[in-house]
């Protein structure tokens, strides 16, 4: 399940985001990252199975602007997974319990989507930066 990807141009990206201004740059990052993670969301929901529907409905994308005081000027954290109300069911399904075998759906969803997420992110980010620069 290990993979590696080469990423270049991060300083140029940071410069472009900074040039847009802090609020706009982070908005661009957040929107692009949320768009990129859609395939993970769909795979995770599909793999969650259907019991009462709580687990599937409880899986979502969330994002958070990272703290610039921690040395991050332009940083956003994006998470796909269960909300609090579905967390226990998700962990039980992913890792199993003494009475239930593990049926992983979170880790495979991410592993199967990695290349697609990277492609979607880079494309969306380029589009969002251009759109923001012309606004």
C-alpha positions as CSV (number, residue, x, y, z in Angstrom):
1,X,0.0,0.0,0.0
2,X,3.0,2.3,0.0
3,X,3.4,4.6,-2.9
4,X,5.4,7.7,-3.6
5,X,4.8,10.8,-5.7
6,X,7.1,13.5,-6.8
7,X,5.9,17.0,-6.2
8,X,7.7,20.1,-7.5
9,X,6.9,23.8,-7.7
10,X,5.8,24.3,-4.1
11,X,7.7,27.6,-3.6
12,X,6.1,29.0,-6.8
13,X,2.7,27.8,-5.6
14,X,3.2,29.5,-2.2
15,X,4.3,32.7,-4.0
16,X,1.1,32.7,-6.2
17,X,-1.2,32.0,-3.2
18,X,0.5,34.7,-1.2
19,X,0.1,37.2,-4.1
20,X,-3.6,36.5,-4.0
21,X,-3.8,37.6,-0.4
22,X,-4.2,35.5,2.7
23,X,-7.9,35.1,2.7
24,X,-8.2,34.5,-1.1
25,X,-5.2,32.1,-1.2
26,X,-6.6,29.9,1.6
27,X,-10.1,30.0,0.0
28,X,-8.5,28.8,-3.3
29,X,-6.6,26.0,-1.5
30,X,-9.7,24.9,0.5
31,X,-12.0,24.8,-2.5
32,X,-9.4,22.9,-4.6
33,X,-8.7,20.4,-1.9
34,X,-12.3,19.7,-1.2
35,X,-12.9,19.2,-4.9
36,X,-9.9,16.8,-5.2
37,X,-11.1,14.6,-2.3
38,X,-14.6,13.9,-3.8
39,X,-13.5,10.5,-5.2
40,X,-12.3,9.4,-1.8
41,X,-15.7,10.5,-0.3
42,X,-17.6,8.5,-3.0
43,X,-15.5,5.4,-2.5
44,X,-15.7,5.6,1.2
45,X,-19.5,5.9,1.1
46,X,-19.8,3.0,-1.3
47,X,-17.5,0.8,0.8
48,X,-19.3,1.6,4.1
49,X,-22.1,-0.7,3.3
50,X,-25.7,-0.1,4.4
51,X,-27.0,-0.9,7.8
52,X,-29.3,1.8,9.0
53,X,-27.7,4.3,6.7
54,X,-26.1,6.3,9.5
55,X,-22.6,5.4,8.6
56,X,-22.9,6.3,4.9
57,X,-24.7,9.5,5.7
58,X,-22.1,10.3,8.4
59,X,-19.1,10.4,6.0
60,X,-18.2,13.8,4.9
61,X,-15.3,16.1,3.8
62,X,-14.1,18.7,6.3
63,X,-11.4,21.3,5.9
64,X,-9.6,23.5,8.3
65,X,-7.3,26.5,7.7
66,X,-3.9,25.7,9.3
67,X,-2.4,28.1,11.8
68,X,0.1,30.6,10.4
69,X,1.7,30.8,13.8
70,X,2.8,27.2,13.3
71,X,4.9,28.3,10.3
72,X,2.3,27.7,7.7
73,X,1.3,30.7,5.6
74,X,-0.8,28.9,3.0
75,X,-2.0,25.6,4.5
76,X,-5.3,23.8,4.6
77,X,-5.9,20.4,6.2
78,X,-8.7,18.3,4.5
79,X,-10.2,15.2,6.0
80,X,-12.6,12.7,4.6
81,X,-14.2,10.4,7.1
82,X,-17.0,9.8,9.6
83,X,-18.5,12.6,11.6
84,X,-18.8,12.1,15.4
85,X,-22.2,10.4,15.2
86,X,-20.8,7.7,12.9
87,X,-17.3,7.4,14.3
88,X,-17.8,4.3,16.5
89,X,-19.6,2.4,13.7
90,X,-16.8,3.3,11.2
91,X,-14.0,2.2,13.5
92,X,-15.8,-1.1,14.3
93,X,-16.3,-1.8,10.6
94,X,-12.8,-0.7,9.5
95,X,-10.9,-2.6,12.2
96,X,-13.4,-5.1,13.5
97,X,-14.5,-6.0,17.0
98,X,-14.5,-9.2,19.0
99,X,-17.9,-10.0,17.4
100,X,-17.5,-8.4,14.0
101,X,-14.8,-9.1,11.4
102,X,-12.9,-6.1,9.9
103,X,-14.3,-4.8,6.6
104,X,-12.0,-2.0,5.7
105,X,-13.4,0.8,3.6
106,X,-11.6,4.0,4.7
107,X,-8.0,3.0,4.0
108,X,-8.8,1.3,0.6
109,X,-10.9,4.4,-0.5
110,X,-7.9,6.6,0.0
111,X,-5.3,4.1,-1.5
112,X,-7.4,3.6,-4.6
113,X,-7.9,7.3,-5.1
114,X,-4.5,8.8,-4.5
115,X,-3.5,9.4,-8.2
116,X,-6.9,10.7,-9.0
117,X,-6.8,13.1,-6.0
118,X,-3.4,14.5,-7.0
119,X,-4.6,15.1,-10.6
120,X,-7.8,16.7,-9.5
121,X,-6.1,18.8,-7.0
122,X,-3.5,20.2,-9.4
123,X,-6.1,20.9,-12.1
124,X,-8.5,22.5,-9.7
125,X,-5.8,24.6,-8.0
126,X,-4.5,25.9,-11.3
127,X,-8.1,26.8,-12.4
128,X,-8.9,28.4,-9.0
129,X,-5.7,30.5,-8.9
130,X,-6.4,31.8,-12.4
131,X,-10.0,32.6,-11.6
132,X,-9.0,34.4,-8.4
133,X,-6.2,36.4,-10.2
134,X,-8.7,37.7,-12.7
135,X,-11.4,38.7,-10.1
